[in-house]
Amino acid sequence: MTTLHIAAASRWYGNVVAVNDVSMDIGPGVTGLLGPNGAGKSTLIHMMSGFLAPSSGTVTLDDRPIWRNAEAYRQIGLVPEREGMYDYLSGQEFVLANAELHGLPDPGAAARAALATVEMEDAADRRISTYSKGMRQRVKMASALVHEPSVLLLDEPFNGMDPRQRMHLMDLLRRMGDDGRTVLFSSHILEEVEQLATHIEVIVAGRHAASGDYRRIRRLMTDRPHRYLVRSSDDRTLAAALIADPSTSGIEFDAGEEALIVQAVDFGRFTTRLPVLARDAGVRLLTVSPSDESLESVFSYLVSA
């Protein structure tokens, strides 16, 4: 049972704090590291993979520090977001080089098996410079799998993949998790994490914001206060009806938008009561739209929750 343990880990660059006092455990199965772009996901993954030292705190693999621990690399496979590939090599040569670096007894067989796992046998002899983004992702995956690691870390692995490639990779990662491997992948897309991860860790602005299964994270997001932009045929009358309803906590008029900004504290009740209240007051609804539904606003709420 291979487990990554992150304890009060921080990483800063001068005055910039990329990861701030993060603690979490990543065990067997598939874990999704969820957060907006720039949240610190890549920095955290680089510390987990031993390529970056924490400025404070610890990152360990089965209670052994990962930083400057060459033996840990035998257990870890990393698929970075950045390319970092040698375009003049073929896919076969690229994966074979990694197999040889690991000192595998039969590097050629290991490279062929890894390429087959990601369905890249037909293009293995082509130069990487001719590959699409999705093909490059799959060759990076093969390179990370060539030594059959017990821990696999993937940074935004679905970027650039077409739907078929995406489904194949999801199936592969799911099987690896079911086999008892420790798989962690980062994403800024909630739906990707929902489809694949059995456990979710949320990171925002370098801080650990939430932890749990998908249903718990979704519930935290759904239960948070929501802001809605509402235009109607009679904003004053509608505002009076809404402010008296317990589903709202505040209403203001946005002169620039010429609309009401409604703070809804009971998301479910508000969505059902709004049309009823408007009808009873004889008001026609013209626009109803969320005004704070960006991932950044959702995740920032989780940080303060």
Secondary structure, 3 states (H helix, E strand, C coil): CCCEEEEEEEEEECCEEEEEEEEEEECCEEEEEECCCCCCHHHHHHHHCCCCCCCEEEEEECCEECCCCHHHHHCEEEECCCCCCCCCCEHHHHHHHHHHHCCCCCHHHHHHHHHHHCCCCCCCCCEHHHCCHHHHHHHHHHHHHCCCCCEEEEECCCCCCCHHHHHHHHHHHHHHHHCCCEEEEEECCHHHHHHHCCEEEEEECCEEEEEECHHHHHHHHHHCCEEEEEEECCHHHHHHHHHCCCCEEEEEEECCCCEEEEEECCHHHHHHHHHHHHHHCCCCEEEEEECCCCHHHHHHHHHHC
